[in-house]
């Protein structure tokens, strides 16, 4: 068997061509870094800078989105809960259901001053802002692929 990545970062068996389903189920994290994040009005909000893993649950906790600035100078970073994002496979990007003005006022940070993402008060604030529920509380939001 020969496993290679397709255009979406899926690992596929080149001997099988029966890709089932509307989109990828497993992807290499590096295929998402750098991808654009747009809202449902198709306004560009930023791009994926980093993917943060919850090492206790083994799940993606946040996508760190970079917005603004020039060549990383002056850019603002935002931790977006994974549950707030939907994968748009047709456009190879992520979708976030939020107005551009709201993301501009979202709690953010700069590259030299990252928050303590394990802090429960910070986690509660971020999930509250994006209308999601932290997986660490035992609840999850099911997200469908677009």
C-alpha positions as CSV (number, residue, x, y, z in Angstrom):
1,X,0.0,0.0,0.0
2,X,1.2,3.5,-0.8
3,X,-0.2,6.3,1.3
4,X,0.0,9.9,0.1
5,X,-1.8,13.1,0.8
6,X,-4.6,14.4,-1.5
7,X,-5.2,18.1,-2.2
8,X,-7.0,18.4,1.2
9,X,-4.2,16.8,3.2
10,X,-6.0,13.5,3.7
11,X,-3.8,10.4,3.8
12,X,-5.2,8.2,1.2
13,X,-4.3,4.7,0.0
14,X,-3.4,5.1,-3.6
15,X,-4.6,1.6,-4.3
16,X,-8.2,2.6,-3.3
17,X,-10.2,5.3,-5.0
18,X,-13.4,4.9,-3.1
19,X,-13.2,8.1,-1.0
20,X,-16.5,8.2,0.8
21,X,-18.2,11.2,2.4
22,X,-18.4,14.9,1.6
23,X,-15.0,15.9,2.9
24,X,-11.9,14.9,4.9
25,X,-12.2,13.1,8.2
26,X,-8.5,13.1,9.1
27,X,-6.1,15.7,7.9
28,X,-2.5,16.6,8.6
29,X,-2.4,19.7,10.8
30,X,0.2,21.3,8.6
31,X,-2.3,21.4,5.8
32,X,-4.5,23.8,7.7
33,X,-1.7,26.2,9.0
34,X,-1.8,29.2,6.7
35,X,-5.3,28.6,5.5
36,X,-7.7,31.5,5.5
37,X,-10.6,31.9,7.9
38,X,-13.7,33.6,6.5
39,X,-17.0,34.4,8.0
40,X,-20.3,33.4,6.4
41,X,-20.5,36.6,4.5
42,X,-17.2,35.5,2.8
43,X,-15.2,38.3,4.5
44,X,-11.6,37.4,5.2
45,X,-11.0,37.4,9.0
46,X,-7.4,36.1,9.2
47,X,-5.3,33.0,8.7
48,X,-4.4,29.9,10.7
49,X,-1.2,30.6,12.6
50,X,-1.2,27.6,15.0
51,X,-3.3,24.6,16.1
52,X,-3.4,24.0,19.9
53,X,-3.9,20.5,21.1
54,X,-5.5,19.5,24.5
55,X,-2.9,17.0,25.6
56,X,-5.3,15.4,28.1
57,X,-8.1,14.7,25.7
58,X,-6.1,14.4,22.5
59,X,-8.4,16.8,20.7
60,X,-7.9,20.1,18.9
61,X,-8.7,22.9,21.4
62,X,-8.1,26.1,19.5
63,X,-7.0,27.4,16.2
64,X,-4.8,30.5,16.7
65,X,-5.8,33.0,14.0
66,X,-3.6,35.8,12.9
67,X,-5.2,39.0,11.6
68,X,-3.9,42.4,10.5
69,X,-0.4,43.6,10.4
70,X,2.2,43.5,7.6
71,X,4.6,40.5,7.5
72,X,3.6,39.6,11.0
73,X,4.4,43.1,12.3
74,X,1.4,44.5,14.2
75,X,-0.7,41.3,13.7
76,X,-3.1,40.4,16.4
77,X,-3.7,36.7,17.4
78,X,-7.0,35.2,18.4
79,X,-7.6,31.8,20.0
80,X,-10.7,30.4,18.2
81,X,-12.4,27.4,19.8
82,X,-12.3,24.5,17.3
83,X,-16.0,24.0,17.9
84,X,-16.7,27.5,16.5
85,X,-15.1,26.6,13.1
86,X,-16.5,24.7,10.2
87,X,-14.3,23.2,7.4
88,X,-15.1,24.5,3.9
89,X,-13.5,21.9,1.7
90,X,-14.6,23.5,-1.6
91,X,-12.6,26.6,-0.8
92,X,-9.9,25.0,1.3
93,X,-10.6,27.3,4.3
94,X,-12.3,27.5,7.6
95,X,-15.6,29.3,8.3
96,X,-16.4,31.2,11.4
97,X,-20.0,32.4,12.0
98,X,-19.1,35.9,13.3
99,X,-19.3,39.5,12.0
100,X,-16.0,41.1,11.0
101,X,-16.6,43.9,13.5
102,X,-17.1,41.4,16.3
103,X,-13.8,39.6,15.6
104,X,-12.0,43.0,15.5
105,X,-13.2,43.5,19.1
106,X,-12.5,39.9,20.2
107,X,-10.1,39.1,23.1
108,X,-6.7,38.7,21.4
109,X,-3.0,38.8,22.1
110,X,0.3,39.4,20.4
111,X,3.0,36.9,19.5
112,X,5.1,37.9,22.6
113,X,2.3,37.7,25.2
114,X,0.3,34.5,24.8
115,X,-2.4,33.9,27.4
116,X,-2.4,30.9,29.7
117,X,-4.8,28.7,27.7
118,X,-5.0,26.2,30.5
119,X,-6.5,28.8,32.8
120,X,-10.1,28.0,33.4
121,X,-11.2,31.7,33.6
122,X,-9.6,32.4,30.2
123,X,-11.1,29.3,28.7
124,X,-14.6,30.3,30.0
125,X,-14.2,33.8,28.6
126,X,-13.1,32.6,25.1
127,X,-15.9,30.0,24.8
128,X,-18.5,32.5,26.0
129,X,-17.3,35.1,23.4
130,X,-17.6,32.6,20.6
131,X,-20.8,30.9,21.9
132,X,-19.2,27.5,22.3
133,X,-18.9,25.0,25.2
134,X,-15.5,23.9,26.4
135,X,-14.9,20.2,25.9
136,X,-13.2,20.1,29.2
137,X,-16.6,20.5,30.9
138,X,-17.7,17.3,29.3
139,X,-20.0,19.0,26.7
140,X,-19.2,19.3,23.0
141,X,-20.9,21.0,20.0
142,X,-21.2,18.8,17.0
143,X,-20.0,20.6,13.8
144,X,-21.0,19.5,10.4
145,X,-18.7,20.0,7.4
146,X,-20.0,22.7,5.0
